[in-house]
Amino acid sequence: MIERNIVGKLENALANMPVVALLGPRQVGKTTLAFEISKKLNKQTTYLDLESDSDFNKLSDPESYFKRFDSVLIIIDEVQRKPDLFRIIRGIVDERKRNGEKNGHFLLLGSASRDLLQLSSESLAGRIRYLELTPFTFKEIEKKEGKDFNYEKNWLRGGFPDSYLNENDTQSWEWRSDFITTYVERDIPNMGVGISPEHLKRCWKMLAHYHGNQVNYSELGRSLELSHTTIKHYIDVLTDFYMVRQLQPWSGNLKKRLVKSPKIYIRDSGILHTLLRLPKMTDLLSHPSIGASWEGFVIENIINQLNDQWEISYYRTATQIEIDLVLKTPDNEIWAVEIKRASAPKLSRGFYEACKDIQATHKWIVNAQEDQYPLTNEIDVIGLREFIKQITSKNELK
């Protein structure tokens, strides 16, 4: 069993907040983790799955139902299917608090982003903490597998548990293909999003070819015979459901004209490779998208290790001077991060110019090797494992 890094955060949140929302994509292991945590708590728990008709109907009068479970941790799965619960939950939490019960009343599991659960942040302000459960990360798998860890398997298959842990690449591929189809044909429509499944799936596939770049909404719209506003809406939906990451541009005060559009990444590398029709490692290694795929894999693993004191962006000017990832650390250092898979990476003159623009205090090249060594007096080449250790040391400065 791969231990999830979020376990400690989740236990701490339940001990210190009345309501905890654990959010993340479908099939990422939220329910399994909730059951594991409930076994560790010195508290009775009850579970409701709102995709079950019987459980959904139990909440036809939610206030009466919740009052039957005083001093019980109530776990509600797929909570976004009943957003009117949040107002009721607030009343129950406040009543329990008056009765001397402080924290750990509700654990809400959702497959939609915090933005789509805005009602909860309004109704439960000061009473709720949000946590995100991602697919397996590089760090989690490495901790479990140790010296046997092969990052290429993680890179090819991605981090969804049923994809990564499958018996072979073929079955992993089939699982991901089914996942994509089910997500656009059933899961997203069931969450109340009125979008054509056929159009959404085509858009998702097209976005895979923009992975690591800005999207030209009008150009993509013409390809799909849709308006640019519809394309933007589709991308926002895929972002809200944890399938796409929109990396925002650096916004410092410069006279240079900067690119203002976000860069688009398919968040899970396994899903990306399925959309690009790359079932085997040999297919990936010979594909033109290999560099962009590696960049996205590294960026997603880096971001998943950051706490909320970090600021994340990328830098690109209208003349294509760029930095793949710009990180502002909790102690206000500026890290310029370039991502190269090559064992002997080279940098363009533009990278150095961009570092001057943002006044970078540290410059890194993250590649696929294990060693860390200086490329110049100012720039370190470092593997992903060692770079994550650098992040961990910064997080511990809190």
BASEMI-509745 format. One line per field, with one value per residue (C-alpha): x, y, z; residue in three letters; residue number from 1. Coordinates in nm, 2 decimals. Layout:
BEGIN
x <- (X, ...)
y <- (Y, ...)
z <- (Z, ...)
type <- (ALA, ...)
seq <- (NUM, ...)
END
This chain:
BEGIN
x <- (0.00, 0.14, 0.11, -0.04, 0.15, -0.17, -0.26, -0.10, -0.26, -0.60, -0.58, -0.46, -0.74, -1.01, -0.86, -0.87, -1.17, -1.54, -1.56, -1.29, -1.33, -1.11, -1.12, -0.97, -1.05, -1.26, -1.09, -0.80, -0.86, -1.06, -1.31, -1.03, -0.84, -1.15, -1.21, -0.85, -0.86, -1.19, -1.04, -0.76, -1.00, -1.12, -1.47, -1.77, -1.82, -2.10, -2.07, -2.30, -2.24, -2.45, -2.41, -2.62, -2.99, -3.07, -2.81, -2.92, -3.27, -3.17, -3.09, -3.44, -3.46, -3.08, -3.12, -3.33, -3.09, -2.77, -2.93, -2.96, -2.58, -2.46, -2.09, -2.04, -1.80, -2.03, -1.85, -2.04, -1.90, -1.96, -2.09, -2.11, -2.42, -2.62, -2.48, -2.78, -2.63, -2.38, -2.63, -2.77, -2.42, -2.34, -2.64, -2.54, -2.18, -2.28, -2.53, -2.26, -2.02, -2.26, -2.29, -1.91, -1.81, -1.53, -1.41, -1.42, -1.80, -1.80, -1.56, -1.68, -1.54, -1.58, -1.48, -1.51, -1.28, -1.32, -1.45, -1.74, -1.81, -1.82, -2.14, -1.95, -1.68, -1.96, -2.18, -1.90, -1.65, -1.42, -1.55, -1.40, -1.05, -0.99, -0.74, -0.66, -0.58, -0.39, -0.30, 0.01, 0.31, 0.67, 0.76, 0.49, 0.58, 0.96, 0.90, 0.71, 0.93, 1.28, 1.56, 1.32, 1.14, 1.14, 1.02, 0.95, 0.66, 0.51, 0.57, 0.41, 0.11, 0.06, -0.05, -0.41, -0.40, -0.57, -0.35, -0.02, -0.08, -0.21, -0.05, 0.10, 0.11, -0.17, -0.42, -0.32, -0.38, -0.73, -0.82, -0.72, -0.91, -1.22, -1.17, -1.16, -1.48, -1.67, -1.56, -1.69, -2.00, -2.12, -1.92, -1.91, -2.27, -2.38, -2.23, -2.47, -2.24, -2.44, -2.17, -2.18, -1.97, -1.86, -1.73, -1.57, -1.38, -1.26, -1.15, -0.96, -0.78, -0.69, -0.56, -0.31, -0.14, -0.12, 0.03, 0.30, 0.19, -0.06, -0.39, -0.52, -0.89, -1.00, -0.77, -0.89, -1.25, -1.22, -1.08, -1.37, -1.63, -1.70, -1.67, -1.36, -1.58, -1.71, -1.35, -1.25, -1.55, -1.45, -1.10, -1.23, -1.46, -1.16, -0.97, -1.25, -1.25, -0.88, -0.80, -0.62, -0.38, -0.37, -0.03, -0.06, 0.21, 0.45, 0.30, 0.59, 0.63, 0.84, 0.85, 0.87, 0.56, 0.47, 0.25, -0.07, -0.23, -0.19, 0.00, -0.21, -0.11, -0.29, -0.23, -0.18, 0.09, -0.09, -0.40, -0.19, -0.03, -0.37, -0.50, -0.19, -0.22, 0.11, 0.06, 0.42, 0.74, 0.89, 0.61, 0.67, 1.04, 1.01, 0.72, 0.77, 0.58, 0.83, 0.99, 0.65, 0.54, 0.84, 0.80, 0.44, 0.53, 0.80, 0.59, 0.29, 0.52, 0.68, 0.36, 0.21, 0.49, 0.44, 0.25, 0.03, 0.31, 0.47, 0.38, 0.38, 0.40, 0.59, 0.77, 0.75, 0.79, 0.63, 0.98, 0.97, 1.23, 1.10, 1.14, 0.94, 0.86, 0.90, 0.87, 0.86, 0.96, 0.81, 1.12, 1.08, 1.36, 1.29, 1.37, 1.40, 1.34, 1.41, 1.31, 1.51, 1.51, 1.86, 2.15, 2.37, 2.12, 2.20, 2.04, 1.96, 2.08, 1.71, 1.70, 1.98, 1.81, 1.48, 1.65, 1.77, 1.42, 1.27, 1.58, 1.61, 1.81, 1.84, 1.86, 1.79, 1.77, 1.56, 1.65, 1.59, 1.92, 2.00, 2.31, 2.32, 2.61, 2.68, 2.65, 2.80, 2.87, 2.50, 2.31, 2.26, 2.15, 1.94, 1.72, 1.36, 1.42, 1.68, 1.48, 1.18, 1.42, 1.51, 1.13, 1.09, 1.37, 1.20, 0.86, 1.02, 1.12, 0.75)
y <- (0.00, 0.34, 0.58, 0.92, 1.23, 1.40, 1.16, 1.38, 1.70, 1.53, 1.40, 1.75, 1.92, 1.69, 1.76, 2.14, 2.22, 2.13, 2.06, 1.92, 1.90, 1.65, 1.73, 1.57, 1.39, 1.08, 0.75, 0.91, 0.73, 0.98, 0.73, 0.47, 0.73, 0.85, 0.50, 0.46, 0.78, 0.69, 0.37, 0.57, 0.82, 0.77, 0.86, 0.69, 0.75, 0.72, 0.73, 0.85, 0.82, 1.07, 0.86, 0.60, 0.67, 0.53, 0.74, 1.05, 0.99, 0.97, 1.34, 1.45, 1.61, 1.65, 1.84, 1.57, 1.30, 1.48, 1.53, 1.16, 1.14, 1.36, 1.33, 1.12, 1.21, 1.22, 1.14, 1.26, 1.14, 1.33, 1.62, 1.84, 1.66, 1.83, 2.18, 2.29, 2.08, 2.34, 2.57, 2.29, 2.17, 2.52, 2.50, 2.15, 2.26, 2.56, 2.36, 2.10, 2.37, 2.52, 2.17, 2.16, 1.96, 2.15, 1.97, 1.68, 1.69, 1.64, 1.51, 1.61, 1.43, 1.60, 1.56, 1.93, 2.22, 2.46, 2.72, 2.49, 2.44, 2.82, 2.78, 2.59, 2.86, 3.12, 2.92, 2.76, 3.05, 2.99, 2.64, 2.45, 2.35, 2.24, 1.97, 1.83, 1.46, 1.42, 1.10, 0.93, 1.16, 1.08, 1.12, 0.89, 0.61, 0.65, 0.63, 0.30, 0.14, 0.27, 0.15, -0.04, 0.28, 0.34, 0.69, 0.59, 0.37, 0.66, 0.90, 0.67, 0.55, 0.86, 0.85, 0.73, 0.42, 0.18, 0.29, 0.29, -0.03, -0.23, -0.56, -0.43, -0.13, -0.27, -0.30, 0.04, 0.19, 0.02, 0.16, 0.51, 0.49, 0.38, 0.65, 0.93, 0.80, 0.76, 1.10, 1.29, 1.07, 1.02, 1.18, 1.54, 1.55, 1.39, 1.69, 1.92, 2.06, 2.10, 2.02, 1.80, 1.49, 1.45, 1.82, 1.80, 1.48, 1.63, 1.94, 1.74, 1.55, 1.87, 2.02, 1.73, 1.87, 2.22, 2.06, 2.30, 2.59, 2.87, 2.79, 3.01, 2.99, 3.11, 2.87, 2.58, 2.69, 2.69, 2.34, 2.22, 2.46, 2.62, 2.98, 3.09, 3.16, 2.80, 2.67, 2.87, 2.74, 2.38, 2.44, 2.59, 2.29, 2.05, 2.26, 2.26, 1.88, 1.84, 1.72, 2.04, 2.28, 2.65, 2.78, 3.16, 3.40, 3.60, 3.94, 4.15, 4.52, 4.53, 4.75, 4.44, 4.31, 3.98, 3.69, 3.71, 3.37, 3.07, 2.77, 2.45, 2.12, 1.79, 1.73, 1.35, 1.23, 0.89, 1.07, 1.29, 0.98, 0.82, 1.13, 1.14, 0.76, 0.66, 0.32, 0.22, 0.38, 0.32, 0.52, 0.81, 0.82, 0.86, 1.11, 1.49, 1.56, 1.39, 1.72, 1.88, 1.56, 1.55, 1.92, 1.87, 1.56, 1.75, 2.06, 1.87, 1.68, 2.01, 2.19, 1.90, 1.95, 2.32, 2.46, 2.77, 3.01, 2.96, 3.16, 2.98, 3.11, 3.09, 3.37, 3.45, 3.77, 3.85, 3.77, 3.42, 3.48, 3.24, 3.04, 2.72, 2.77, 3.06, 2.99, 3.25, 3.07, 3.13, 3.34, 3.55, 3.39, 3.38, 3.04, 3.02, 2.65, 2.52, 2.16, 1.95, 1.57, 1.56, 1.44, 1.72, 2.01, 2.34, 2.68, 2.95, 3.31, 3.40, 3.21, 3.42, 3.74, 3.62, 3.55, 3.91, 4.04, 3.86, 3.90, 3.53, 3.44, 3.07, 2.91, 2.54, 2.29, 1.99, 1.68, 1.31, 1.22, 1.16, 1.38, 1.74, 1.95, 2.31, 2.39, 2.73, 2.93, 3.04, 2.74, 2.39, 2.08, 1.87, 1.56, 1.57, 1.37, 1.61, 1.91, 1.79, 1.77, 2.14, 2.22, 2.01, 2.20, 2.53, 2.41, 2.32, 2.68, 2.78)
z <- (0.00, -0.10, 0.20, 0.11, 0.21, 0.30, 0.58, 0.85, 0.72, 0.71, 1.07, 1.18, 1.00, 1.15, 1.50, 1.45, 1.22, 1.24, 0.87, 0.63, 0.25, 0.08, -0.29, -0.60, -0.92, -0.94, -0.88, -0.70, -0.37, -0.15, -0.02, 0.06, 0.25, 0.44, 0.56, 0.66, 0.86, 1.02, 1.16, 1.33, 1.50, 1.85, 1.73, 1.58, 1.20, 0.95, 0.57, 0.30, -0.08, -0.27, -0.59, -0.41, -0.45, -0.11, 0.06, -0.14, -0.03, 0.34, 0.31, 0.19, 0.54, 0.61, 0.94, 1.10, 0.97, 1.10, 1.44, 1.48, 1.48, 1.76, 1.84, 1.52, 1.23, 0.92, 0.59, 0.28, -0.05, -0.38, -0.18, -0.49, -0.59, -0.31, -0.26, -0.05, 0.23, 0.33, 0.49, 0.70, 0.79, 0.93, 1.16, 1.28, 1.34, 1.54, 1.75, 1.83, 1.92, 2.17, 2.32, 2.37, 2.07, 1.90, 1.58, 1.35, 1.27, 0.89, 0.63, 0.28, -0.02, -0.36, -0.72, -0.80, -0.72, -0.44, -0.69, -0.77, -0.40, -0.34, -0.15, 0.12, 0.16, 0.20, 0.43, 0.63, 0.65, 0.95, 0.99, 0.69, 0.57, 0.21, 0.12, -0.22, -0.29, -0.61, -0.80, -0.66, -0.66, -0.75, -0.38, -0.25, -0.49, -0.43, -0.05, -0.09, -0.36, -0.25, -0.47, -0.69, -0.79, -1.17, -1.25, -1.61, -1.50, -1.30, -1.59, -1.86, -1.65, -1.44, -1.08, -1.07, -0.84, -1.07, -1.36, -1.18, -0.99, -1.28, -1.38, -1.71, -1.94, -2.16, -1.88, -1.74, -2.09, -2.10, -1.76, -1.86, -2.19, -2.00, -1.74, -2.00, -2.17, -1.84, -1.72, -2.02, -2.09, -1.73, -1.45, -1.56, -1.69, -1.35, -1.18, -1.35, -1.62, -1.94, -2.20, -2.51, -2.41, -2.77, -2.79, -2.45, -2.54, -2.87, -2.69, -2.43, -2.70, -2.88, -2.55, -2.52, -2.82, -2.66, -2.34, -2.20, -2.42, -2.43, -2.60, -2.88, -2.80, -3.15, -3.33, -3.12, -3.16, -3.54, -3.53, -3.33, -3.49, -3.15, -3.03, -2.84, -2.53, -2.55, -2.57, -2.27, -2.08, -2.16, -2.04, -1.72, -1.67, -1.71, -1.47, -1.21, -1.23, -1.18, -1.53, -1.66, -1.49, -1.60, -1.50, -1.47, -1.62, -1.40, -1.34, -1.21, -1.30, -1.62, -1.93, -2.14, -2.30, -2.13, -2.24, -2.04, -2.13, -1.90, -2.00, -2.03, -1.88, -1.87, -1.50, -1.50, -1.74, -1.79, -1.91, -2.14, -2.30, -2.35, -2.52, -2.74, -2.82, -2.66, -2.48, -2.44, -2.32, -2.67, -2.82, -2.58, -2.63, -3.00, -2.99, -3.06, -2.74, -2.51, -2.39, -2.31, -2.14, -1.92, -1.84, -1.73, -1.52, -1.34, -1.29, -1.15, -0.90, -0.79, -0.74, -0.54, -0.28, -0.23, 0.06, 0.03, 0.11, -0.23, -0.54, -0.87, -1.23, -1.56, -1.74, -2.11, -2.31, -2.65, -2.80, -2.65, -2.37, -2.11, -1.79, -1.75, -1.38, -1.15, -0.77, -0.50, -0.18, 0.17, 0.25, -0.07, -0.28, -0.65, -0.81, -1.19, -1.29, -1.64, -1.71, -1.95, -1.98, -2.14, -1.93, -2.06, -2.07, -2.24, -2.19, -2.43, -2.38, -2.33, -2.00, -1.85, -1.97, -1.82, -1.49, -1.48, -1.55, -1.25, -1.03, -0.97, -0.66, -0.75, -1.10, -1.15, -1.43, -1.33, -1.55, -1.55, -1.38, -1.01, -0.95, -0.86, -1.00, -1.09, -1.46, -1.40, -1.09, -1.09, -1.21, -1.06, -1.26, -1.03, -1.05, -0.95, -0.63, -0.50, -0.61, -0.40, -0.10, -0.16, -0.15, 0.17, 0.35, 0.25, 0.38, 0.71, 0.76, 0.83)
type <- (MET, ILE, GLU, ARG, ASN, ILE, VAL, GLY, LYS, LEU, GLU, ASN, ALA, LEU, ALA, ASN, MET, PRO, VAL, VAL, ALA, LEU, LEU, GLY, PRO, ARG, GLN, VAL, GLY, LYS, THR, THR, LEU, ALA, PHE, GLU, ILE, SER, LYS, LYS, LEU, ASN, LYS, GLN, THR, THR, TYR, LEU, ASP, LEU, GLU, SER, ASP, SER, ASP, PHE, ASN, LYS, LEU, SER, ASP, PRO, GLU, SER, TYR, PHE, LYS, ARG, PHE, ASP, SER, VAL, LEU, ILE, ILE, ILE, ASP, GLU, VAL, GLN, ARG, LYS, PRO, ASP, LEU, PHE, ARG, ILE, ILE, ARG, GLY, ILE, VAL, ASP, GLU, ARG, LYS, ARG, ASN, GLY, GLU, LYS, ASN, GLY, HIS, PHE, LEU, LEU, LEU, GLY, SER, ALA, SER, ARG, ASP, LEU, LEU, GLN, LEU, SER, SER, GLU, SER, LEU, ALA, GLY, ARG, ILE, ARG, TYR, LEU, GLU, LEU, THR, PRO, PHE, THR, PHE, LYS, GLU, ILE, GLU, LYS, LYS, GLU, GLY, LYS, ASP, PHE, ASN, TYR, GLU, LYS, ASN, TRP, LEU, ARG, GLY, GLY, PHE, PRO, ASP, SER, TYR, LEU, ASN, GLU, ASN, ASP, THR, GLN, SER, TRP, GLU, TRP, ARG, SER, ASP, PHE, ILE, THR, THR, TYR, VAL, GLU, ARG, ASP, ILE, PRO, ASN, MET, GLY, VAL, GLY, ILE, SER, PRO, GLU, HIS, LEU, LYS, ARG, CYS, TRP, LYS, MET, LEU, ALA, HIS, TYR, HIS, GLY, ASN, GLN, VAL, ASN, TYR, SER, GLU, LEU, GLY, ARG, SER, LEU, GLU, LEU, SER, HIS, THR, THR, ILE, LYS, HIS, TYR, ILE, ASP, VAL, LEU, THR, ASP, PHE, TYR, MET, VAL, ARG, GLN, LEU, GLN, PRO, TRP, SER, GLY, ASN, LEU, LYS, LYS, ARG, LEU, VAL, LYS, SER, PRO, LYS, ILE, TYR, ILE, ARG, ASP, SER, GLY, ILE, LEU, HIS, THR, LEU, LEU, ARG, LEU, PRO, LYS, MET, THR, ASP, LEU, LEU, SER, HIS, PRO, SER, ILE, GLY, ALA, SER, TRP, GLU, GLY, PHE, VAL, ILE, GLU, ASN, ILE, ILE, ASN, GLN, LEU, ASN, ASP, GLN, TRP, GLU, ILE, SER, TYR, TYR, ARG, THR, ALA, THR, GLN, ILE, GLU, ILE, ASP, LEU, VAL, LEU, LYS, THR, PRO, ASP, ASN, GLU, ILE, TRP, ALA, VAL, GLU, ILE, LYS, ARG, ALA, SER, ALA, PRO, LYS, LEU, SER, ARG, GLY, PHE, TYR, GLU, ALA, CYS, LYS, ASP, ILE, GLN, ALA, THR, HIS, LYS, TRP, ILE, VAL, ASN, ALA, GLN, GLU, ASP, GLN, TYR, PRO, LEU, THR, ASN, GLU, ILE, ASP, VAL, ILE, GLY, LEU, ARG, GLU, PHE, ILE, LYS, GLN, ILE, THR, SER, LYS, ASN, GLU, LEU, LYS)
seq <- (1, 2, 3, 4, 5, 6, 7, 8, 9, 10, 11, 12, 13, 14, 15, 16, 17, 18, 19, 20, 21, 22, 23, 24, 25, 26, 27, 28, 29, 30, 31, 32, 33, 34, 35, 36, 37, 38, 39, 40, 41, 42, 43, 44, 45, 46, 47, 48, 49, 50, 51, 52, 53, 54, 55, 56, 57, 58, 59, 60, 61, 62, 63, 64, 65, 66, 67, 68, 69, 70, 71, 72, 73, 74, 75, 76, 77, 78, 79, 80, 81, 82, 83, 84, 85, 86, 87, 88, 89, 90, 91, 92, 93, 94, 95, 96, 97, 98, 99, 100, 101, 102, 103, 104, 105, 106, 107, 108, 109, 110, 111, 112, 113, 114, 115, 116, 117, 118, 119, 120, 121, 122, 123, 124, 125, 126, 127, 128, 129, 130, 131, 132, 133, 134, 135, 136, 137, 138, 139, 140, 141, 142, 143, 144, 145, 146, 147, 148, 149, 150, 151, 152, 153, 154, 155, 156, 157, 158, 159, 160, 161, 162, 163, 164, 165, 166, 167, 168, 169, 170, 171, 172, 173, 174, 175, 176, 177, 178, 179, 180, 181, 182, 183, 184, 185, 186, 187, 188, 189, 190, 191, 192, 193, 194, 195, 196, 197, 198, 199, 200, 201, 202, 203, 204, 205, 206, 207, 208, 209, 210, 211, 212, 213, 214, 215, 216, 217, 218, 219, 220, 221, 222, 223, 224, 225, 226, 227, 228, 229, 230, 231, 232, 233, 234, 235, 236, 237, 238, 239, 240, 241, 242, 243, 244, 245, 246, 247, 248, 249, 250, 251, 252, 253, 254, 255, 256, 257, 258, 259, 260, 261, 262, 263, 264, 265, 266, 267, 268, 269, 270, 271, 272, 273, 274, 275, 276, 277, 278, 279, 280, 281, 282, 283, 284, 285, 286, 287, 288, 289, 290, 291, 292, 293, 294, 295, 296, 297, 298, 299, 300, 301, 302, 303, 304, 305, 306, 307, 308, 309, 310, 311, 312, 313, 314, 315, 316, 317, 318, 319, 320, 321, 322, 323, 324, 325, 326, 327, 328, 329, 330, 331, 332, 333, 334, 335, 336, 337, 338, 339, 340, 341, 342, 343, 344, 345, 346, 347, 348, 349, 350, 351, 352, 353, 354, 355, 356, 357, 358, 359, 360, 361, 362, 363, 364, 365, 366, 367, 368, 369, 370, 371, 372, 373, 374, 375, 376, 377, 378, 379, 380, 381, 382, 383, 384, 385, 386, 387, 388, 389, 390, 391, 392, 393, 394, 395, 396, 397, 398)
END
